[in-house]
């Protein structure tokens, strides 16, 4: 399944890519971290590697390395604002639990 962005997330990423002045899209992945085992990582991508999978959502390339894909396959990345809080929210169908602080997850 593809990894996608909502329109709000894509708009936010495009704005930052324009400010940055370079980049071809957004790289999503996971790393070992936190009390639940895995944490999401986001970074701007300047290149596509040979082992990357690439999708496009609302004119933004979403790039995921093959090692991270099993953990985030089918994930939708949203950008939300709730009161004074704003940021990216991962809607990952593979998550089985999340730590209390919200910084890590388990599949």
C-alpha positions, 0 to 999 in steps of 0.5 A: 500500500502507498504511504500518503500525505493529506492535503494539509500535510502536503501543503505544509511540506511544499511551504517548507521545501520552498523556504528551504530552496531545494529538495525533491520531497519528504523522506519518512522512516522509522528508527529504534527508539523510545519505550515502545520500540520504534519512532518515526523520522521525517526529513527533507529528501534531496535524492532518491536512493536505489532501495527507496519506494516513492509515491506522490500525494498532492504534488509532493514526493513521499520517499520511504526506504525498504527497511522502514516500509514494513512498519509504515506501509499504508500510513497516512501523514496528516498535519493538524492544529489543535489549540496551541499544538500543531504538527504531523500526525501519523495514521499508521494501520500497523501500530498495535500500541503507542507509548504514553508520551506519544513519541514511539510505537510498536507494530 
